């Protein structure tokens, strides 16, 4: 796990100790990031559940397949085509959903969920350099009881997808409810 992710997990764990209910933090949905959604017609979806929490979440009922099905359904309802790519060199933007966290005890999970849009873009300082970069994101961190964690986290993912659809609709002149 990268240093950044370790720090995030530590911060999540700290807030989990201090706060009994879920703490929510939204990032990257603003007037600067929303224009990057204009003109999107199709996306690829990548789901990533980090270890060591992946096995605990799988046992609780939260799997990559379950998350993918929910995310893809929301995109299709918004008339955004979901395509499957075999390699990262594709020009298709990627909607990346990442779940990270730790089990604090037999009864409590601390978690971080991020939804981020990755697209090919050019560096302003050198327009010949093309990179894949995050252009829009939202996230949530918190903690919850292990007995209902899968449903709770799917509910949060669905709300983050609603945020994405709202942001997408705001720059693509579509009214999606």
Secondary structure, 3 states (H helix, E strand, C coil): CCHHHHHHHHHHHHHHHHCCCCCCCCCCCCCCCHHHHCCCCEEEEEEEECCCHHHHHHHHCCCHHHHHHHHHHHHHHCCCEECCCCCCCCCCCEEEEEEEEEECCCCEEEEEEEEEEEEEEECCCCCCCEEEEEEEEEEEEEEEEHHHHHHHHHHHHHHHHHHHHHHHHHHCCCCCC
